[in-house]
Amino acid sequence: MRVTVFSTKPYDKAALNRANAASDCQLRFHSSRLSQDTLALADKADAVCVFVNDQLDAKVIAGLAERGVRLIALRCAGFNNVDLVEAGRRGIAVARVPAYSPHAVAEHTMALILALNRKITRAWNRVREGNFELDGLIGFDLHGKTAGIVGTGAIGVVLARILTGFGCRVLAHDLFDNPDCLELGVTYVPVAELLAQSHILSLHCPLTPGTRHLINADTIASMRQGAMLINTSRGALIDTAAAIEGLKSGRIGALGIDVYEEEGDLFFEDLSSQIIPDDVFARLLTFPNVLITGHQAFLTTEALDAIAQMTLANISAFSRSGAPLHPVTAGA
């Protein structure tokens, strides 16, 4: 199959080429994101391979259909950037990578927790300047603290295992109890109880209409005073403006995010020589108790190879049978 790959970074190209050694796909790589402005790059393609910030709204999908594209292969688990109804109407299959390395995201989540708690970035900056003063660097023992996890799929259960290893009491909330979490001693509770008791709150649920702005002014008011909030899932799970107010009031004691609800105009690009026009994001950067990474939680060698292999497997299966291994449809 002829596949046009959008939003390509050097690490994507390397991983996909490694995975394609055992396949016969013709891969064409473009660094540009898929949008109405870049649709022409999909000419003569049977499939497009896209990432989290590519735009696949109804107009773009119509343009893909007009060009004969039959498959949208996502290099990620989330699919909130795809109009699945329009894809179905146009007869375009959509595939995703449901799991790659839950360890990568869970470990990055733990890195954010530890770095925020022990003021690692502030300490690093001080030492580089020859300042070895310890005042202002006080953290807390994770042992004995209560950690709340919203969403206990593959990533959530790995994080639960890590947190229990640190001696945390772990609470969780999900539509269904995960037996692996129960075996670890995790207690499932309603969201309100989880918010009220957790010293650390970590989000690992998908972005759906029901979870959009799950963390908002009302839920922040219900959180334990000074709680740490971590999000390595999808940016729009948090109402950023409300989170800023929570930081100002002290209700949120620390915020660690690898995702941001308006990240499409920022992340995965080098903007170091430009003025960032997003005032909300700029405000977040002013807080000493906020740590932001640019959607890198997935970025390990193992995860990149797993993503590439599953993406190629989806494409190859579609080429053989007309159905990818991991399809996504409206209502999924």
Secondary structure, DSSP 8 states (H G I E B T S, - for coil): -EEEE-S--HHHHHHHHHHHTTS--EEEE-SS--SGGGGGGGTT-SEEEE-TT--B-HHHHHHHHHTT--EEEESSS--TTB-HHHHHHHT-EEE----S-HHHHHHHHHHHHHHHHTTHHHHHHHHHTT----TT------TT-EEEEE--SHHHHHHHHHHHHTT-EEEEE-SS--HHHHHHT-EE--HHHHHHH-SEEEE-----TTTTTSB-HHHHHHS-TTEEEEE-S-GGGB-HHHHHHHHHHTSEEEEEES--TTGGGTTTS--TTS----HHHHHHTT-TTEEE--S-TT-SHHHHHHHHHHHHHHHHHHHHHSS-SSB--TT-
